[in-house]
Amino acid sequence: MKAIKIDGRSIAEALRASVARDVALLRDECKFTPGLAVVLVGKDPASSVYVKTKARQAQAVGFKSQQFQLPSDVDEAELLAVIEELNADESIDGILVQLPLPGHINRWRVLEAISPAKDVDGFHPYNVGRLAAGRPALAPCTPLGIVHLINTVVSDLNGLDVVVIGRSNIVGKPLALLLGDAGCTVTGAQLQTRNLPSICRKADIVVAAAGCAELVRGNWLKPGAIVIDVGINRAIDSIGNIRLVGDVAFAEASERASYITPVPGGVGPMTVAYLLANTVKAAVSRRGLSLVRNFESSYISQSCSREHDRALDLERLT
Ligand code: NAD
């Protein structure tokens, strides 16, 4: 068996096009433009690249996009004041503070200062709690993107066995909640998990989000499994070049899996696309509108090909 690659780039592109259509309709029919503010503290090169990508894509779908670049020695109070201003700014629907933050800043104080209604990263405890309770919430972008990718190859997740390797707040834990809600039997694995290969061998879907290069080997997989590789690790190849590798040994895994995401070009593009989708969602619900027919399921549990069927419910917008 040779696995089929799940092309995150083109699936994300389709999602961005759908967000752009939503933005145009909101602008034309409801006379507002969603606004996204991205706050970067310091000059970490990777964070700067992420922030630029987010801002560029936000502009491309038609958002009002604002960037705030604060020095790495900025006071926590000053950062909190920027967030307060953005919370109060009616033209801003989504606020994202790029992580990691410098050590002198309390990350939780900052994340909890963001209005839950504008928390497009889905990291505020209010949204985390609502997600855990199965209530509508702004959920974290990477897990939303992963569920979307899985849904492009299997639309009904009921009864499937899934192993999620890694239980961080931004990927593993929320993903386990989303997949559980979708009807999967989810095993959450972490560093302390024993017999991980044999646990994976029983799974219909393996999601690797450990940050550990090529952790998942081909012989860990049940033949025909779906493999989602979230990891982004820098490795040095035989001629000394740095290249990105995932948490899955791609070549080996491709011999056993039915579908597999590449690194790069798998989960990564979906994360930014869902930031945009979350911003539209926040913009709409902040205005008390329930704008999109099947809005939740179209982004979370429908396949990309069905994305085209999605339409804004204009009657309910006005
Ligand atoms: P994290 O360091 O916060 O958490 C890692 C988790 O993996 C922990 O629960 C840990 O117990 C577990 N783990 C580590 N080594 C393990 C092992 N050998 N066996 C089993 N479990 C193990 O990481 P994170 O922020 O969730 O990120 C995980 C990876 O995903 C990183 O490579 C990160 O760069 C990547 N990531 C990618 C995207 C994207 O958009 N593509 C988004 C977020 C994170």
Residues whose N, C-alpha, C, O or C-beta is under 5 A from the ligand:
A	BS01	NAD	T142 I165 G166 R167 S168 V171 G172 A189 Q190 L191 A209 A210 G211 C212 V230 G231 I232 N233 V267 G268 T271
